[in-house]
Amino acid sequence: MPECAPLDLPENPKLAGNITHFARALRRVGIPIGSGRVIEAIRAVQAAGFTEKRDFYWTLHACFVNRPEHRLVFAQIFRLYWRDPRYLEHMMSYMIPAVRGVQEGRRAQSAEKRAAEALLDGAEAPDFGPEKSGEEETTEVEIDASLTMSSQERLRSLDFEQMSNAEMAAAKRMLAKLNLPVPPIKSRRAKPSLTGGRVDRARSLRAAMRQGGEMHKIAYRAPRPRWPNLVVLCDISGSMSQYSRVVLHFLHAVSNAKGAGWAKVHAFTFGTRLTNITRHLRHRDVDAALAAAGAEAQDWEGGTRIGECLARFNRDWSRRVMGQGAVVLLITDGLDRDDPEALARQMERLQLSSRKLIWLNPLLRWEGFAPKAQGIRAMLPHVDSFRAGHSIASLEELATSLSRPDDMGEKDRLMRLIGG
């Protein structure tokens, strides 16, 4: 339950209407709530009473939340809706960055902007009883956006965690069009070539035998190109859940893109355990694919055991999916409390098994980021490239890291900070 001020009960609360309006806000942010569950919630509150805010919170939580990914949004909407009858002032401070109300100096937390948008989207403020007054003066705010960047450019650089519902939907549409090309690898196998290369003696002699032993033309061969596998290990713990959902949308587009160049795309999620979701991402419909992946991974928004999950991947899956120089994308914030030495050993083994190991960390969005956490310090020496992964622009820059073998991202700078 979020930390809230004590709940003051108005003299005429009209509680049933307020619970109904609260359920509509939850429905706008994607929590499936029908009229039957609203009636059950009203009856549950009537049976449990309305004396303690904690009891009231968990009563509504039990009626409206049945998936782990809905807990955070429910908590934020509950905090915004029930904390103060004048909740519109609070939410406007999140919706319009140029206007600061009672939340002066505090940045919107995860899901607060989406929660505020759900409550303000064409909805009237509920009747809280005598404390609501219509005599207050209203102030019209005009915002000059003539010098602001285009919406698409702003969306490219916007943090996934700070996006509203509409912005998130637009971001997913942009990610569906992104491509992640990879240059081919020269293999030992050869193919016939007309532009030169090495002389194909066997084919030249066979052609000469057909001409009575006279060699009229020399045949050549060149290395046959092949494409590597892409292996993605995505952290779905509580601190990474919002970023993980967006990255999986991007990964679904890469998996189903034609002409992207990857031989195969393998996807794994990990939190407290490792889950293979590769077959689910092959579904052409992105919503059906991610719904199946979410049902397969039972540890969404749970804890993090990076070392143990990497050990299981190295033991059970590495030889199956890492053959012939696979490229590995590791998406995690690196916040792990397990043994750092064991984590470092598993990271070293993962790096040695891969052609290139790229670590995407959303914490790099902060200026002055330093590798202070023991998990990050243990993992950083064993990656080839360390990059941010918090926006559309950061995912677009992945192509740079893939096309340049010497690209290290921020690794070199951070290694100097830790003396490596």
NORGICOR-V84469 format. One record per backbone hydrogen bond with DSSP energy under -1.0 kcal/mol. NH is the residue of the N-H (numbers start at 1). CO is the residue of the C=O. E is the energy in kcal/mol with one decimal. If there is no record, write none. Layout:
# NORGICOR-V84469
nh->NH co->CO e->E
nh->NH co->CO e->E
This chain:
# NORGICOR-V84469
nh->18 co->14 e->-1.7
nh->19 co->15 e->-2.5
nh->20 co->16 e->-1.9
nh->21 co->17 e->-2.3
nh->22 co->18 e->-2.4
nh->23 co->19 e->-2.2
nh->24 co->20 e->-1.8
nh->25 co->21 e->-1.8
nh->26 co->22 e->-1.8
nh->27 co->23 e->-2.1
nh->28 co->24 e->-1.8
nh->29 co->25 e->-1.0
nh->30 co->27 e->-1.4
nh->31 co->26 e->-2.1
nh->38 co->34 e->-1.4
nh->39 co->35 e->-2.2
nh->40 co->36 e->-2.1
nh->41 co->37 e->-2.1
nh->42 co->38 e->-2.2
nh->43 co->39 e->-2.3
nh->44 co->40 e->-2.4
nh->45 co->41 e->-2.5
nh->46 co->42 e->-2.0
nh->47 co->43 e->-2.0
nh->48 co->44 e->-2.8
nh->49 co->45 e->-2.2
nh->56 co->52 e->-2.1
nh->57 co->53 e->-2.7
nh->58 co->54 e->-2.3
nh->59 co->55 e->-1.8
nh->60 co->56 e->-2.1
nh->61 co->57 e->-2.5
nh->62 co->58 e->-2.0
nh->63 co->59 e->-1.1
nh->64 co->60 e->-2.3
nh->65 co->61 e->-2.2
nh->70 co->67 e->-1.4
nh->71 co->68 e->-1.3
nh->74 co->70 e->-2.1
nh->75 co->71 e->-2.3
nh->76 co->72 e->-2.1
nh->77 co->73 e->-2.5
nh->78 co->74 e->-2.5
nh->79 co->75 e->-2.1
nh->80 co->76 e->-2.4
nh->81 co->77 e->-2.8
nh->82 co->78 e->-2.4
nh->91 co->87 e->-2.1
nh->92 co->88 e->-2.3
nh->93 co->89 e->-1.0
nh->94 co->91 e->-1.1
nh->95 co->91 e->-2.0
nh->96 co->92 e->-2.2
nh->99 co->96 e->-1.5
nh->106 co->103 e->-1.9
nh->112 co->109 e->-2.0
nh->115 co->111 e->-2.1
nh->116 co->112 e->-2.9
nh->117 co->113 e->-2.3
nh->118 co->114 e->-1.9
nh->119 co->115 e->-1.6
nh->120 co->116 e->-1.8
nh->121 co->117 e->-1.3
nh->122 co->120 e->-1.8
nh->132 co->129 e->-1.6
nh->154 co->150 e->-2.5
nh->155 co->151 e->-2.2
nh->156 co->152 e->-1.8
nh->157 co->153 e->-1.2
nh->160 co->390 e->-2.3
nh->162 co->159 e->-1.2
nh->163 co->160 e->-1.3
nh->168 co->164 e->-2.5
nh->169 co->165 e->-2.2
nh->170 co->166 e->-2.2
nh->171 co->167 e->-2.5
nh->172 co->168 e->-2.2
nh->173 co->169 e->-1.6
nh->174 co->170 e->-1.9
nh->175 co->171 e->-2.5
nh->176 co->172 e->-1.7
nh->177 co->174 e->-1.0
nh->185 co->226 e->-3.7
nh->187 co->224 e->-1.4
nh->191 co->222 e->-2.7
nh->193 co->220 e->-2.0
nh->198 co->221 e->-1.9
nh->200 co->219 e->-2.7
nh->201 co->199 e->-1.2
nh->204 co->200 e->-2.1
nh->205 co->201 e->-2.7
nh->206 co->202 e->-2.2
nh->207 co->203 e->-1.9
nh->208 co->204 e->-1.8
nh->209 co->205 e->-2.2
nh->210 co->206 e->-1.2
nh->211 co->208 e->-1.1
nh->212 co->209 e->-1.1
nh->213 co->208 e->-2.4
nh->221 co->198 e->-2.7
nh->222 co->191 e->-2.5
nh->224 co->189 e->-3.5
nh->226 co->185 e->-2.3
nh->230 co->264 e->-2.8
nh->231 co->327 e->-2.9
nh->232 co->266 e->-2.8
nh->233 co->329 e->-3.0
nh->234 co->268 e->-3.0
nh->235 co->331 e->-2.9
nh->236 co->270 e->-2.2
nh->238 co->302 e->-2.2
nh->240 co->237 e->-1.4
nh->244 co->240 e->-2.8
nh->245 co->241 e->-1.9
nh->246 co->242 e->-1.3
nh->247 co->243 e->-2.6
nh->248 co->244 e->-2.3
nh->249 co->245 e->-1.5
nh->250 co->246 e->-2.1
nh->251 co->247 e->-2.8
nh->252 co->248 e->-2.2
nh->253 co->249 e->-1.7
nh->254 co->250 e->-2.0
nh->255 co->251 e->-2.5
nh->256 co->252 e->-1.6
nh->263 co->228 e->-2.2
nh->266 co->230 e->-3.2
nh->268 co->232 e->-2.6
nh->269 co->275 e->-2.6
nh->270 co->234 e->-2.2
nh->271 co->273 e->-1.2
nh->275 co->269 e->-2.8
nh->277 co->267 e->-1.9
nh->281 co->277 e->-1.4
nh->283 co->280 e->-1.4
nh->289 co->285 e->-2.3
nh->290 co->286 e->-2.6
nh->291 co->287 e->-2.1
nh->292 co->288 e->-2.0
nh->293 co->289 e->-2.1
nh->294 co->290 e->-2.5
nh->295 co->291 e->-1.9
nh->296 co->292 e->-1.7
nh->297 co->293 e->-2.3
nh->301 co->236 e->-2.5
nh->302 co->299 e->-1.5
nh->305 co->271 e->-2.7
nh->309 co->305 e->-2.1
nh->310 co->306 e->-2.7
nh->311 co->307 e->-2.0
nh->312 co->308 e->-1.8
nh->313 co->309 e->-2.1
nh->314 co->310 e->-2.8
nh->315 co->311 e->-1.8
nh->316 co->312 e->-3.0
nh->317 co->313 e->-2.2
nh->318 co->313 e->-1.9
nh->321 co->317 e->-2.0
nh->322 co->318 e->-2.1
nh->327 co->229 e->-2.7
nh->328 co->356 e->-2.8
nh->329 co->231 e->-2.8
nh->330 co->358 e->-3.1
nh->331 co->233 e->-2.9
nh->332 co->360 e->-1.5
nh->336 co->334 e->-1.3
nh->343 co->339 e->-1.9
nh->344 co->340 e->-2.4
nh->345 co->341 e->-1.9
nh->346 co->342 e->-2.0
nh->347 co->343 e->-2.2
nh->348 co->344 e->-2.3
nh->349 co->345 e->-2.1
nh->350 co->346 e->-2.2
nh->351 co->347 e->-2.4
nh->352 co->348 e->-2.3
nh->353 co->349 e->-1.3
nh->355 co->326 e->-3.0
nh->358 co->328 e->-3.0
nh->359 co->385 e->-3.0
nh->360 co->330 e->-2.8
nh->361 co->387 e->-2.6
nh->364 co->361 e->-1.6
nh->365 co->362 e->-1.7
nh->366 co->363 e->-1.6
nh->369 co->366 e->-1.2
nh->372 co->370 e->-2.1
nh->377 co->373 e->-2.2
nh->378 co->374 e->-1.7
nh->379 co->375 e->-1.7
nh->380 co->376 e->-2.6
nh->382 co->379 e->-1.7
nh->383 co->380 e->-1.4
nh->384 co->357 e->-2.2
nh->385 co->357 e->-1.5
nh->386 co->408 e->-1.9
nh->387 co->359 e->-3.0
nh->393 co->156 e->-2.6
nh->395 co->391 e->-1.4
nh->396 co->392 e->-2.2
nh->397 co->393 e->-1.6
nh->398 co->395 e->-1.1
nh->399 co->396 e->-1.2
nh->401 co->397 e->-1.3
nh->402 co->398 e->-2.0
nh->403 co->399 e->-2.1
nh->404 co->400 e->-1.3
nh->407 co->404 e->-1.7
nh->410 co->386 e->-3.4
nh->411 co->408 e->-2.1
nh->414 co->410 e->-2.1
nh->415 co->411 e->-2.6
nh->416 co->412 e->-1.4
nh->417 co->413 e->-1.0
nh->418 co->414 e->-1.4
nh->420 co->415 e->-3.3
